[in-house]
Amino acid sequence: MAKEIAGYVKLQCKGGAANPSPPIGPALGSKGLNIMEFCKQFNARTQDKPGVILPVLITYFKDKSFEFVVKTPPAPILLLEAAKVKLGSAQPNLKKVGSVTWDQVRTIAETKMPDLNCFTIESAMSMVAGTARSMGLTVSGEKPF
């Protein structure tokens, strides 16, 4: 018989570097979950992505057990890496801080495709390009579609 779901917890953790300090400890401790067990499992699953911020969705059950799904890195983080800038613009419509090419946008869209709610790579590219524009990045080159 299936376990009864008690709730969900969403966190963002660096790959291979989960530890019981905030934000992980308080978020899981308040639900009565085993913090160290989560940290061990998360670090084992993400040891190939050290230092990359990864969203994780934890489903916890009435018996205090849990499952979790590690998602792809957020698009803004991937865009900042591609543009080689530290932060996005405070005024994206007035002040541009960097630029990305359509090839970089395609690569990011292919990476993010499992977590996006679109069916084609072109629509995923449009979503990533919109995120880039809202961060103050220009998308240079000819639109490929």
N, CA, C and O atoms as CSV, one atom per row, in Angstrom:
chain,resi,resn,atom,element,x,y,z
A,1,MET,N,N,0.836,-1.183,0.000
A,1,MET,CA,C,0.000,0.000,0.000
A,1,MET,C,C,0.883,1.249,0.000
A,1,MET,O,O,1.945,1.264,0.622
A,2,ALA,N,N,0.447,2.270,-0.684
A,2,ALA,CA,C,1.215,3.513,-0.796
A,2,ALA,C,C,1.205,4.266,0.531
A,2,ALA,O,O,0.241,4.212,1.293
A,3,LYS,N,N,2.313,4.970,0.782
A,3,LYS,CA,C,2.423,5.772,1.992
A,3,LYS,C,C,1.577,7.028,1.845
A,3,LYS,O,O,1.367,7.520,0.736
A,4,GLU,N,N,1.097,7.540,2.961
A,4,GLU,CA,C,0.293,8.752,2.948
A,4,GLU,C,C,1.204,9.975,3.020
A,4,GLU,O,O,1.995,10.114,3.953
A,5,ILE,N,N,1.088,10.853,2.037
A,5,ILE,CA,C,1.941,12.041,1.962
A,5,ILE,C,C,1.504,13.060,3.010
A,5,ILE,O,O,0.322,13.387,3.122
A,6,ALA,N,N,2.468,13.552,3.770
A,6,ALA,CA,C,2.191,14.560,4.786
A,6,ALA,C,C,2.443,15.967,4.253
A,6,ALA,O,O,1.813,16.922,4.708
A,7,GLY,N,N,3.368,16.107,3.282
A,7,GLY,CA,C,3.636,17.431,2.725
A,7,GLY,C,C,4.886,17.455,1.878
A,7,GLY,O,O,5.502,16.422,1.612
A,8,TYR,N,N,5.252,18.662,1.457
A,8,TYR,CA,C,6.404,18.886,0.597
A,8,TYR,C,C,7.278,19.990,1.179
A,8,TYR,O,O,6.795,20.886,1.871
A,9,VAL,N,N,8.577,19.911,0.884
A,9,VAL,CA,C,9.512,20.969,1.247
A,9,VAL,C,C,10.356,21.246,0.011
A,9,VAL,O,O,10.889,20.321,-0.601
A,10,LYS,N,N,10.478,22.530,-0.358
A,10,LYS,CA,C,11.325,22.917,-1.480
A,10,LYS,C,C,12.545,23.643,-0.930
A,10,LYS,O,O,12.421,24.559,-0.117
A,11,LEU,N,N,13.731,23.226,-1.383
A,11,LEU,CA,C,14.977,23.846,-0.951
A,11,LEU,C,C,15.886,24.054,-2.151
A,11,LEU,O,O,15.696,23.438,-3.200
A,12,GLN,N,N,16.863,24.915,-1.990
A,12,GLN,CA,C,17.950,25.046,-2.964
A,12,GLN,C,C,19.256,24.828,-2.216
A,12,GLN,O,O,19.576,25.557,-1.277
A,13,CYS,N,N,20.005,23.817,-2.643
A,13,CYS,CA,C,21.247,23.448,-1.979
A,13,CYS,C,C,22.366,23.354,-3.004
A,13,CYS,O,O,22.122,23.078,-4.178
A,14,LYS,N,N,23.591,23.585,-2.555
A,14,LYS,CA,C,24.744,23.389,-3.429
A,14,LYS,C,C,25.021,21.902,-3.546
A,14,LYS,O,O,24.975,21.162,-2.563
A,15,GLY,N,N,25.311,21.479,-4.768
A,15,GLY,CA,C,25.557,20.070,-5.028
A,15,GLY,C,C,26.725,19.537,-4.223
A,15,GLY,O,O,27.791,20.151,-4.182
A,16,GLY,N,N,26.524,18.393,-3.580
A,16,GLY,CA,C,27.571,17.756,-2.807
A,16,GLY,C,C,27.954,18.471,-1.532
A,16,GLY,O,O,28.937,18.089,-0.896
A,17,ALA,N,N,27.208,19.508,-1.128
A,17,ALA,CA,C,27.597,20.298,0.043
A,17,ALA,C,C,26.445,20.513,1.019
A,17,ALA,O,O,26.408,21.528,1.714
A,18,ALA,N,N,25.504,19.571,1.079
A,18,ALA,CA,C,24.397,19.715,2.023
A,18,ALA,C,C,24.897,19.420,3.431
A,18,ALA,O,O,25.613,18.442,3.650
A,19,ASN,N,N,24.517,20.269,4.385
A,19,ASN,CA,C,24.852,20.054,5.785
A,19,ASN,C,C,23.679,20.504,6.653
A,19,ASN,O,O,22.797,21.208,6.161
A,20,PRO,N,N,23.644,20.119,7.925
A,20,PRO,CA,C,22.470,20.389,8.750
A,20,PRO,C,C,22.275,21.846,9.166
A,20,PRO,O,O,21.329,22.151,9.893
A,21,SER,N,N,23.136,22.736,8.729
A,21,SER,CA,C,22.958,24.145,9.084
A,21,SER,C,C,21.798,24.732,8.266
A,21,SER,O,O,21.311,24.092,7.334
A,22,PRO,N,N,21.354,25.960,8.617
A,22,PRO,CA,C,20.277,26.574,7.842
A,22,PRO,C,C,20.669,26.702,6.379
A,22,PRO,O,O,21.845,26.939,6.100
A,23,PRO,N,N,19.774,26.562,5.452
A,23,PRO,CA,C,18.323,26.412,5.569
A,23,PRO,C,C,17.843,24.970,5.707
A,23,PRO,O,O,16.661,24.751,5.974
A,24,ILE,N,N,18.715,23.985,5.533
A,24,ILE,CA,C,18.268,22.589,5.505
A,24,ILE,C,C,17.801,22.119,6.883
A,24,ILE,O,O,16.713,21.558,7.008
A,25,GLY,N,N,18.609,22.341,7.905
A,25,GLY,CA,C,18.290,21.862,9.250
A,25,GLY,C,C,16.928,22.319,9.757
A,25,GLY,O,O,16.100,21.477,10.105
A,26,PRO,N,N,16.668,23.620,9.812
A,26,PRO,CA,C,15.374,24.076,10.319
A,26,PRO,C,C,14.193,23.624,9.459
A,26,PRO,O,O,13.126,23.314,9.988
A,27,ALA,N,N,14.379,23.584,8.133
A,27,ALA,CA,C,13.268,23.199,7.256
A,27,ALA,C,C,12.864,21.739,7.478
A,27,ALA,O,O,11.675,21.422,7.524
A,28,LEU,N,N,13.845,20.861,7.615
A,28,LEU,CA,C,13.537,19.439,7.804
A,28,LEU,C,C,13.259,19.101,9.266
A,28,LEU,O,O,12.414,18.255,9.559
A,29,GLY,N,N,13.967,19.758,10.181
A,29,GLY,CA,C,13.773,19.501,11.600
A,29,GLY,C,C,12.378,19.852,12.073
A,29,GLY,O,O,11.817,19.159,12.921
A,30,SER,N,N,11.815,20.913,11.537
A,30,SER,CA,C,10.466,21.314,11.940
A,30,SER,C,C,9.409,20.304,11.501
A,30,SER,O,O,8.309,20.271,12.053
A,31,LYS,N,N,9.742,19.485,10.512
A,31,LYS,CA,C,8.816,18.452,10.028
A,31,LYS,C,C,9.100,17.101,10.695
A,31,LYS,O,O,8.372,16.134,10.470
A,32,GLY,N,N,10.153,17.033,11.514
A,32,GLY,CA,C,10.493,15.806,12.203
A,32,GLY,C,C,11.245,14.802,11.343
A,32,GLY,O,O,11.224,13.606,11.631
A,33,LEU,N,N,11.914,15.275,10.285
A,33,LEU,CA,C,12.629,14.379,9.378
A,33,LEU,C,C,14.082,14.220,9.812
A,33,LEU,O,O,14.621,15.065,10.527
A,34,ASN,N,N,14.702,13.143,9.380
A,34,ASN,CA,C,16.101,12.866,9.702
A,34,ASN,C,C,16.986,13.725,8.802
A,34,ASN,O,O,17.129,13.442,7.613
A,35,ILE,N,N,17.572,14.760,9.364
A,35,ILE,CA,C,18.356,15.742,8.603
A,35,ILE,C,C,19.622,15.116,8.051
A,35,ILE,O,O,19.956,15.320,6.884
A,36,MET,N,N,20.329,14.357,8.871
A,36,MET,CA,C,21.597,13.762,8.422
A,36,MET,C,C,21.380,12.740,7.310
A,36,MET,O,O,22.205,12.624,6.403
A,37,GLU,N,N,20.287,12.007,7.376
A,37,GLU,CA,C,19.998,11.027,6.320
A,37,GLU,C,C,19.764,11.745,4.993
A,37,GLU,O,O,20.241,11.297,3.950
A,38,PHE,N,N,19.027,12.866,5.030
A,38,PHE,CA,C,18.831,13.643,3.802
A,38,PHE,C,C,20.165,14.154,3.279
A,38,PHE,O,O,20.444,14.040,2.086
A,39,CYS,N,N,20.987,14.714,4.152
A,39,CYS,CA,C,22.277,15.270,3.722
A,39,CYS,C,C,23.149,14.201,3.067
A,39,CYS,O,O,23.764,14.458,2.032
A,40,LYS,N,N,23.210,13.004,3.659
A,40,LYS,CA,C,24.013,11.919,3.095
A,40,LYS,C,C,23.498,11.529,1.709
A,40,LYS,O,O,24.281,11.403,0.767
A,41,GLN,N,N,22.191,11.338,1.584
A,41,GLN,CA,C,21.610,10.925,0.303
A,41,GLN,C,C,21.790,12.011,-0.757
A,41,GLN,O,O,22.144,11.712,-1.898
A,42,PHE,N,N,21.546,13.275,-0.383
A,42,PHE,CA,C,21.668,14.382,-1.333
A,42,PHE,C,C,23.110,14.516,-1.814
A,42,PHE,O,O,23.354,14.664,-3.012
A,43,ASN,N,N,24.061,14.467,-0.888
A,43,ASN,CA,C,25.474,14.594,-1.261
A,43,ASN,C,C,25.918,13.433,-2.150
A,43,ASN,O,O,26.725,13.625,-3.059
A,44,ALA,N,N,25.399,12.237,-1.897
A,44,ALA,CA,C,25.752,11.085,-2.734
A,44,ALA,C,C,25.205,11.246,-4.158
A,44,ALA,O,O,25.884,10.914,-5.129
A,45,ARG,N,N,23.975,11.755,-4.274
A,45,ARG,CA,C,23.360,11.929,-5.602
A,45,ARG,C,C,23.974,13.073,-6.397
A,45,ARG,O,O,23.982,13.042,-7.627
A,46,THR,N,N,24.487,14.080,-5.703
A,46,THR,CA,C,24.948,15.295,-6.398
A,46,THR,C,C,26.450,15.477,-6.340
A,46,THR,O,O,26.935,16.587,-6.560
A,47,GLN,N,N,27.201,14.433,-6.053
A,47,GLN,CA,C,28.651,14.570,-5.948
A,47,GLN,C,C,29.296,14.908,-7.285
A,47,GLN,O,O,30.419,15.411,-7.303
A,48,ASP,N,N,28.622,14.648,-8.408
A,48,ASP,CA,C,29.166,14.992,-9.723
A,48,ASP,C,C,28.911,16.449,-10.102
A,48,ASP,O,O,29.389,16.901,-11.143
A,49,LYS,N,N,28.162,17.201,-9.275
A,49,LYS,CA,C,27.860,18.613,-9.541
A,49,LYS,C,C,28.274,19.464,-8.346
A,49,LYS,O,O,27.420,20.103,-7.731
A,50,PRO,N,N,29.562,19.491,-8.000
A,50,PRO,CA,C,29.966,20.218,-6.787
A,50,PRO,C,C,29.808,21.729,-6.934
A,50,PRO,O,O,30.238,22.313,-7.929
A,51,GLY,N,N,29.192,22.348,-5.941
A,51,GLY,CA,C,29.072,23.799,-5.901
A,51,GLY,C,C,27.951,24.391,-6.737
A,51,GLY,O,O,27.700,25.593,-6.647
A,52,VAL,N,N,27.267,23.590,-7.547
A,52,VAL,CA,C,26.171,24.091,-8.377
A,52,VAL,C,C,24.904,24.114,-7.531
A,52,VAL,O,O,24.585,23.134,-6.858
A,53,ILE,N,N,24.184,25.226,-7.563
A,53,ILE,CA,C,22.946,25.324,-6.796
A,53,ILE,C,C,21.869,24.501,-7.497
A,53,ILE,O,O,21.585,24.695,-8.679
A,54,LEU,N,N,21.275,23.573,-6.736
A,54,LEU,CA,C,20.271,22.670,-7.280
A,54,LEU,C,C,18.988,22.740,-6.456
A,54,LEU,O,O,19.032,22.589,-5.236
A,55,PRO,N,N,17.853,22.965,-7.102
A,55,PRO,CA,C,16.586,22.889,-6.379
A,55,PRO,C,C,16.266,21.426,-6.054
A,55,PRO,O,O,16.560,20.530,-6.845
A,56,VAL,N,N,15.675,21.198,-4.908
A,56,VAL,CA,C,15.290,19.843,-4.520
A,56,VAL,C,C,13.876,19.896,-3.934
A,56,VAL,O,O,13.562,20.768,-3.124
A,57,LEU,N,N,13.031,18.954,-4.354
A,57,LEU,CA,C,11.664,18.848,-3.855
A,57,LEU,C,C,11.591,17.600,-2.983
A,57,LEU,O,O,11.735,16.479,-3.472
A,58,ILE,N,N,11.365,17.807,-1.688
A,58,ILE,CA,C,11.316,16.708,-0.727
A,58,ILE,C,C,9.854,16.406,-0.424
A,58,ILE,O,O,9.101,17.286,-0.007
A,59,THR,N,N,9.462,15.159,-0.635
A,59,THR,CA,C,8.127,14.688,-0.276
A,59,THR,C,C,8.275,13.892,1.011
A,59,THR,O,O,8.999,12.897,1.046
A,60,TYR,N,N,7.592,14.325,2.073
A,60,TYR,CA,C,7.681,13.574,3.316
A,60,TYR,C,C,6.329,12.957,3.652
A,60,TYR,O,O,5.271,13.489,3.319
A,61,PHE,N,N,6.409,11.812,4.325
A,61,PHE,CA,C,5.235,11.002,4.581
A,61,PHE,C,C,4.881,11.017,6.065
A,61,PHE,O,O,5.657,11.491,6.894
A,62,LYS,N,N,3.699,10.493,6.390
A,62,LYS,CA,C,3.214,10.473,7.774
A,62,LYS,C,C,4.154,9.706,8.708
A,62,LYS,O,O,4.258,10.036,9.889
A,63,ASP,N,N,4.837,8.687,8.185
A,63,ASP,CA,C,5.743,7.891,9.028
A,63,ASP,C,C,7.138,8.503,9.152
A,63,ASP,O,O,8.068,7.832,9.599
A,64,LYS,N,N,7.292,9.773,8.760
A,64,LYS,CA,C,8.533,10.553,8.850
A,64,LYS,C,C,9.618,10.091,7.869
A,64,LYS,O,O,10.775,10.490,8.001
A,65,SER,N,N,9.265,9.269,6.907
A,65,SER,CA,C,10.211,8.928,5.845
A,65,SER,C,C,10.052,9.985,4.747
A,65,SER,O,O,9.111,10.779,4.769
A,66,PHE,N,N,10.981,9.984,3.791
A,66,PHE,CA,C,10.921,10.998,2.742
A,66,PHE,C,C,11.527,10.470,1.454
A,66,PHE,O,O,12.283,9.498,1.451
A,67,GLU,N,N,11.180,11.133,0.363
A,67,GLU,CA,C,11.781,10.937,-0.951
A,67,GLU,C,C,12.099,12.326,-1.459
A,67,GLU,O,O,11.464,13.298,-1.051
A,68,PHE,N,N,13.077,12.431,-2.348
A,68,PHE,CA,C,13.345,13.740,-2.924
A,68,PHE,C,C,13.752,13.625,-4.378
A,68,PHE,O,O,14.298,12.615,-4.823
A,69,VAL,N,N,13.463,14.708,-5.111
A,69,VAL,CA,C,13.794,14.810,-6.527
A,69,VAL,C,C,14.711,16.013,-6.688
A,69,VAL,O,O,14.375,17.120,-6.268
A,70,VAL,N,N,15.876,15.791,-7.301
A,70,VAL,CA,C,16.812,16.877,-7.572
A,70,VAL,C,C,16.524,17.394,-8.975
A,70,VAL,O,O,16.517,16.625,-9.936
A,71,LYS,N,N,16.289,18.689,-9.090
A,71,LYS,CA,C,15.965,19.295,-10.375
A,71,LYS,C,C,17.206,19.916,-11.004
A,71,LYS,O,O,18.285,19.907,-10.411
A,72,THR,N,N,17.043,20.455,-12.208
A,72,THR,CA,C,18.164,21.093,-12.890
A,72,THR,C,C,18.415,22.476,-12.282
A,72,THR,O,O,17.510,23.057,-11.684
A,73,PRO,N,N,19.633,23.009,-12.427
A,73,PRO,CA,C,19.929,24.329,-11.855
A,73,PRO,C,C,18.988,25.403,-12.414
A,73,PRO,O,O,18.537,25.290,-13.554
A,74,PRO,N,N,18.687,26.438,-11.629
A,74,PRO,CA,C,17.814,27.510,-12.097
A,74,PRO,C,C,18.396,28.222,-13.330
A,74,PRO,O,O,19.611,28.379,-13.452
A,75,ALA,N,N,17.520,28.645,-14.228
A,75,ALA,CA,C,17.947,29.317,-15.458
A,75,ALA,C,C,18.770,30.580,-15.176
A,75,ALA,O,O,19.768,30.794,-15.863
A,76,PRO,N,N,18.408,31.425,-14.206
A,76,PRO,CA,C,19.231,32.616,-13.960
A,76,PRO,C,C,20.680,32.297,-13.594
A,76,PRO,O,O,21.595,33.017,-13.995
A,77,ILE,N,N,20.887,31.238,-12.846
A,77,ILE,CA,C,22.253,30.865,-12.467
A,77,ILE,C,C,23.033,30.412,-13.700
A,77,ILE,O,O,24.195,30.780,-13.873
A,78,LEU,N,N,22.396,29.616,-14.551
A,78,LEU,CA,C,23.046,29.170,-15.785
A,78,LEU,C,C,23.342,30.353,-16.710
A,78,LEU,O,O,24.383,30.388,-17.367
A,79,LEU,N,N,22.423,31.320,-16.758
A,79,LEU,CA,C,22.634,32.506,-17.596
A,79,LEU,C,C,23.781,33.365,-17.073
A,79,LEU,O,O,24.578,33.875,-17.860
A,80,LEU,N,N,23.873,33.529,-15.757
A,80,LEU,CA,C,24.971,34.313,-15.189
A,80,LEU,C,C,26.315,33.658,-15.492
A,80,LEU,O,O,27.291,34.350,-15.780
A,81,GLU,N,N,26.371,32.321,-15.429
A,81,GLU,CA,C,27.602,31.609,-15.772
A,81,GLU,C,C,27.952,31.805,-17.240
A,81,GLU,O,O,29.112,32.033,-17.583
A,82,ALA,N,N,26.946,31.715,-18.107
A,82,ALA,CA,C,27.188,31.853,-19.546
A,82,ALA,C,C,27.652,33.265,-19.895
A,82,ALA,O,O,28.521,33.433,-20.750
A,83,ALA,N,N,27.082,34.285,-19.240
A,83,ALA,CA,C,27.436,35.673,-19.525
A,83,ALA,C,C,28.691,36.110,-18.772
A,83,ALA,O,O,29.240,37.178,-19.043
A,84,LYS,N,N,29.148,35.281,-17.825
A,84,LYS,CA,C,30.330,35.578,-17.015
A,84,LYS,C,C,30.179,36.886,-16.235
A,84,LYS,O,O,31.093,37.710,-16.200
A,85,VAL,N,N,29.016,37.061,-15.614
A,85,VAL,CA,C,28.766,38.215,-14.748
A,85,VAL,C,C,28.359,37.692,-13.367
A,85,VAL,O,O,27.935,36.545,-13.227
A,86,LYS,N,N,28.495,38.550,-12.351
A,86,LYS,CA,C,28.184,38.145,-10.976
A,86,LYS,C,C,26.694,38.271,-10.655
A,86,LYS,O,O,26.110,37.379,-10.040
A,87,LEU,N,N,26.083,39.383,-11.074
A,87,LEU,CA,C,24.690,39.664,-10.757
A,87,LEU,C,C,23.961,40.196,-11.978
A,87,LEU,O,O,24.575,40.707,-12.914
A,88,GLY,N,N,22.647,40.066,-11.951
A,88,GLY,CA,C,21.828,40.684,-12.977
A,88,GLY,C,C,21.690,42.176,-12.703
A,88,GLY,O,O,22.202,42.681,-11.705
A,89,SER,N,N,21.007,42.866,-13.581
A,89,SER,CA,C,20.843,44.308,-13.458
A,89,SER,C,C,19.709,44.658,-12.507
A,89,SER,O,O,18.696,43.960,-12.459
A,90,ALA,N,N,19.876,45.737,-11.749
A,90,ALA,CA,C,18.807,46.232,-10.879
A,90,ALA,C,C,17.729,46.911,-11.710
A,90,ALA,O,O,16.564,46.941,-11.314
A,91,GLN,N,N,18.115,47.459,-12.865
A,91,GLN,CA,C,17.182,48.098,-13.792
A,91,GLN,C,C,17.374,47.455,-15.170
A,91,GLN,O,O,18.055,48.026,-16.022
A,92,PRO,N,N,16.785,46.272,-15.403
A,92,PRO,CA,C,17.071,45.540,-16.636
A,92,PRO,C,C,16.626,46.244,-17.913
A,92,PRO,O,O,17.198,46.007,-18.977
A,93,ASN,N,N,15.611,47.107,-17.825
A,93,ASN,CA,C,15.166,47.806,-19.036
A,93,ASN,C,C,16.070,48.983,-19.394
A,93,ASN,O,O,16.069,49.430,-20.541
A,94,LEU,N,N,16.836,49.488,-18.439
A,94,LEU,CA,C,17.697,50.641,-18.690
A,94,LEU,C,C,19.177,50.283,-18.747
A,94,LEU,O,O,19.909,50.791,-19.596
A,95,LYS,N,N,19.617,49.413,-17.849
A,95,LYS,CA,C,21.040,49.117,-17.729
A,95,LYS,C,C,21.285,47.639,-18.025
A,95,LYS,O,O,20.813,46.767,-17.295
A,96,LYS,N,N,22.018,47.365,-19.089
A,96,LYS,CA,C,22.356,45.990,-19.455
A,96,LYS,C,C,23.714,45.638,-18.852
A,96,LYS,O,O,24.629,46.462,-18.853
A,97,VAL,N,N,23.844,44.408,-18.336
A,97,VAL,CA,C,25.082,44.031,-17.656
A,97,VAL,C,C,25.900,43.007,-18.441
A,97,VAL,O,O,27.062,42.769,-18.109
A,98,GLY,N,N,25.333,42.410,-19.451
A,98,GLY,CA,C,26.075,41.408,-20.212
A,98,GLY,C,C,25.260,40.927,-21.395
A,98,GLY,O,O,24.186,41.451,-21.691
A,99,SER,N,N,25.798,39.914,-22.065
A,99,SER,CA,C,25.083,39.390,-23.213
A,99,SER,C,C,25.342,37.897,-23.359
A,99,SER,O,O,26.390,37.393,-22.957
A,100,VAL,N,N,24.382,37.207,-23.934
A,100,VAL,CA,C,24.500,35.784,-24.240
A,100,VAL,C,C,24.100,35.586,-25.700
A,100,VAL,O,O,23.334,36.375,-26.254
A,101,THR,N,N,24.619,34.537,-26.312
A,101,THR,CA,C,24.278,34.239,-27.708
A,101,THR,C,C,23.119,33.246,-27.737
A,101,THR,O,O,22.773,32.632,-26.728
A,102,TRP,N,N,22.538,33.110,-28.914
A,102,TRP,CA,C,21.440,32.158,-29.062
A,102,TRP,C,C,21.935,30.726,-28.882
A,102,TRP,O,O,21.172,29.867,-28.442
A,103,ASP,N,N,23.194,30.451,-29.213
A,103,ASP,CA,C,23.740,29.112,-28.994
A,103,ASP,C,C,23.802,28.792,-27.498
A,103,ASP,O,O,23.499,27.673,-27.085
A,104,GLN,N,N,24.198,29.788,-26.683
A,104,GLN,CA,C,24.220,29.590,-25.237
A,104,GLN,C,C,22.804,29.398,-24.699
A,104,GLN,O,O,22.575,28.575,-23.814
A,105,VAL,N,N,21.852,30.169,-25.244
A,105,VAL,CA,C,20.456,30.041,-24.831
A,105,VAL,C,C,19.943,28.641,-25.163
A,105,VAL,O,O,19.230,28.039,-24.360
A,106,ARG,N,N,20.299,28.119,-26.337
A,106,ARG,CA,C,19.885,26.770,-26.736
A,106,ARG,C,C,20.456,25.728,-25.766
A,106,ARG,O,O,19.739,24.818,-25.349
A,107,THR,N,N,21.723,25.850,-25.410
A,107,THR,CA,C,22.352,24.908,-24.485
A,107,THR,C,C,21.650,24.916,-23.135
A,107,THR,O,O,21.390,23.860,-22.558
A,108,ILE,N,N,21.341,26.112,-22.631
A,108,ILE,CA,C,20.652,26.238,-21.342
A,108,ILE,C,C,19.241,25.666,-21.444
A,108,ILE,O,O,18.779,24.995,-20.521
A,109,ALA,N,N,18.552,25.924,-22.556
A,109,ALA,CA,C,17.195,25.406,-22.747
A,109,ALA,C,C,17.196,23.878,-22.797
A,109,ALA,O,O,16.290,23.240,-22.261
A,110,GLU,N,N,18.205,23.289,-23.436
A,110,GLU,CA,C,18.294,21.827,-23.485
A,110,GLU,C,C,18.549,21.254,-22.090
A,110,GLU,O,O,18.031,20.193,-21.743
A,111,THR,N,N,19.349,21.961,-21.298
A,111,THR,CA,C,19.612,21.525,-19.931
A,111,THR,C,C,18.345,21.597,-19.087
A,111,THR,O,O,18.060,20.683,-18.312
A,112,LYS,N,N,17.581,22.682,-19.234
A,112,LYS,CA,C,16.395,22.925,-18.425
A,112,LYS,C,C,15.143,22.215,-18.929
A,112,LYS,O,O,14.129,22.203,-18.230
A,113,MET,N,N,15.184,21.631,-20.105
A,113,MET,CA,C,13.994,21.057,-20.741
A,113,MET,C,C,13.187,20.113,-19.840
A,113,MET,O,O,11.959,20.200,-19.858
A,114,PRO,N,N,13.800,19.216,-19.053
A,114,PRO,CA,C,12.975,18.330,-18.215
A,114,PRO,C,C,12.126,19.066,-17.174
A,114,PRO,O,O,11.084,18.556,-16.760
A,115,ASP,N,N,12.555,20.248,-16.752
A,115,ASP,CA,C,11.827,20.980,-15.712
A,115,ASP,C,C,10.920,22.078,-16.248
A,115,ASP,O,O,10.189,22.694,-15.472
A,116,LEU,N,N,10.945,22.339,-17.545
A,116,LEU,CA,C,10.111,23.395,-18.111
A,116,LEU,C,C,8.788,22.813,-18.598
A,116,LEU,O,O,8.703,21.634,-18.941
A,117,ASN,N,N,7.763,23.652,-18.624
A,117,ASN,CA,C,6.460,23.190,-19.092
A,117,ASN,C,C,6.251,23.579,-20.554
A,117,ASN,O,O,5.326,24.317,-20.891
A,118,CYS,N,N,7.125,23.070,-21.407
A,118,CYS,CA,C,6.986,23.306,-22.845
A,118,CYS,C,C,7.381,22.029,-23.583
A,118,CYS,O,O,8.013,21.138,-23.015
A,119,PHE,N,N,6.998,21.957,-24.855
A,119,PHE,CA,C,7.190,20.729,-25.611
A,119,PHE,C,C,8.299,20.813,-26.642
A,119,PHE,O,O,8.863,19.785,-27.017
A,120,THR,N,N,8.628,22.007,-27.110
A,120,THR,CA,C,9.649,22.141,-28.145
A,120,THR,C,C,10.842,22.925,-27.603
A,120,THR,O,O,10.724,23.707,-26.661
A,121,ILE,N,N,11.974,22.692,-28.219
A,121,ILE,CA,C,13.187,23.389,-27.802
A,121,ILE,C,C,13.079,24.884,-28.115
A,121,ILE,O,O,13.662,25.709,-27.411
A,122,GLU,N,N,12.336,25.232,-29.167
A,122,GLU,CA,C,12.167,26.648,-29.528
A,122,GLU,C,C,11.405,27.400,-28.437
A,122,GLU,O,O,11.767,28.522,-28.082
A,123,SER,N,N,10.349,26.778,-27.906
A,123,SER,CA,C,9.595,27.451,-26.843
A,123,SER,C,C,10.432,27.529,-25.561
A,123,SER,O,O,10.344,28.508,-24.820
A,124,ALA,N,N,11.237,26.503,-25.304
A,124,ALA,CA,C,12.140,26.549,-24.142
A,124,ALA,C,C,13.160,27.664,-24.314
A,124,ALA,O,O,13.488,28.359,-23.353
A,125,MET,N,N,13.669,27.841,-25.540
A,125,MET,CA,C,14.624,28.921,-25.810
A,125,MET,C,C,13.974,30.279,-25.587
A,125,MET,O,O,14.615,31.188,-25.061
A,126,SER,N,N,12.717,30.430,-25.975
A,126,SER,CA,C,12.007,31.697,-25.753
A,126,SER,C,C,11.879,31.991,-24.265
A,126,SER,O,O,12.031,33.138,-23.843
A,127,MET,N,N,11.600,30.965,-23.467
A,127,MET,CA,C,11.480,31.162,-22.020
A,127,MET,C,C,12.815,31.583,-21.413
A,127,MET,O,O,12.863,32.492,-20.583
A,128,VAL,N,N,13.896,30.925,-21.824
A,128,VAL,CA,C,15.221,31.252,-21.297
A,128,VAL,C,C,15.638,32.655,-21.745
A,128,VAL,O,O,16.223,33.411,-20.970
A,129,ALA,N,N,15.331,33.000,-23.006
A,129,ALA,CA,C,15.662,34.339,-23.511
A,129,ALA,C,C,14.893,35.410,-22.736
A,129,ALA,O,O,15.436,36.478,-22.455
A,130,GLY,N,N,13.645,35.136,-22.393
A,130,GLY,CA,C,12.858,36.074,-21.584
A,130,GLY,C,C,13.452,36.257,-20.201
A,130,GLY,O,O,13.475,37.368,-19.673
A,131,THR,N,N,13.927,35.185,-19.620
A,131,THR,CA,C,14.595,35.267,-18.318
A,131,THR,C,C,15.858,36.113,-18.428
A,131,THR,O,O,16.147,36.931,-17.555
A,132,ALA,N,N,16.609,35.906,-19.513
A,132,ALA,CA,C,17.837,36.686,-19.726
A,132,ALA,C,C,17.518,38.172,-19.836
A,132,ALA,O,O,18.205,39.002,-19.241
A,133,ARG,N,N,16.484,38.508,-20.590
A,133,ARG,CA,C,16.118,39.924,-20.748
A,133,ARG,C,C,15.687,40.532,-19.422
A,133,ARG,O,O,16.006,41.687,-19.138
A,134,SER,N,N,14.964,39.768,-18.604
A,134,SER,CA,C,14.505,40.312,-17.326
A,134,SER,C,C,15.646,40.438,-16.313
A,134,SER,O,O,15.488,41.081,-15.274
A,135,MET,N,N,16.795,39.824,-16.616
A,135,MET,CA,C,17.973,39.960,-15.749
A,135,MET,C,C,18.896,41.073,-16.212
A,135,MET,O,O,19.882,41.374,-15.539
A,136,GLY,N,N,18.600,41.684,-17.338
A,136,GLY,CA,C,19.460,42.740,-17.863
A,136,GLY,C,C,20.524,42.212,-18.802
A,136,GLY,O,O,21.541,42.873,-19.012
A,137,LEU,N,N,20.313,41.033,-19.373
A,137,LEU,CA,C,21.233,40.475,-20.358
A,137,LEU,C,C,20.624,40.633,-21.748
A,137,LEU,O,O,19.418,40.468,-21.928
A,138,THR,N,N,21.455,40.950,-22.713
A,138,THR,CA,C,20.962,41.015,-24.092
A,138,THR,C,C,21.239,39.671,-24.760
A,138,THR,O,O,22.257,39.032,-24.494
A,139,VAL,N,N,20.325,39.251,-25.627
A,139,VAL,CA,C,20.498,38.024,-26.395
A,139,VAL,C,C,20.958,38.444,-27.782
A,139,VAL,O,O,20.182,39.014,-28.550
A,140,SER,N,N,22.220,38.165,-28.107
A,140,SER,CA,C,22.784,38.659,-29.353
A,140,SER,C,C,22.727,37.589,-30.435
A,140,SER,O,O,22.667,36.391,-30.158
A,141,GLY,N,N,22.746,38.057,-31.659
A,141,GLY,CA,C,22.708,37.165,-32.796
A,141,GLY,C,C,21.330,37.116,-33.430
A,141,GLY,O,O,20.400,37.791,-32.986
A,142,GLU,N,N,21.214,36.313,-34.469
A,142,GLU,CA,C,19.948,36.153,-35.189
A,142,GLU,C,C,19.136,35.064,-34.519
A,142,GLU,O,O,19.668,34.000,-34.202
A,143,LYS,N,N,17.847,35.319,-34.297
A,143,LYS,CA,C,16.977,34.323,-33.692
A,143,LYS,C,C,16.869,33.130,-34.633
A,143,LYS,O,O,16.463,33.306,-35.782
A,144,PRO,N,N,17.217,31.921,-34.192
A,144,PRO,CA,C,17.320,30.781,-35.098
A,144,PRO,C,C,16.002,30.170,-35.549
A,144,PRO,O,O,16.019,29.248,-36.365
A,145,PHE,N,N,14.885,30.630,-35.066
A,145,PHE,CA,C,13.606,30.015,-35.459
A,145,PHE,C,C,12.607,31.060,-35.824
A,145,PHE,O,O,11.475,30.733,-36.181
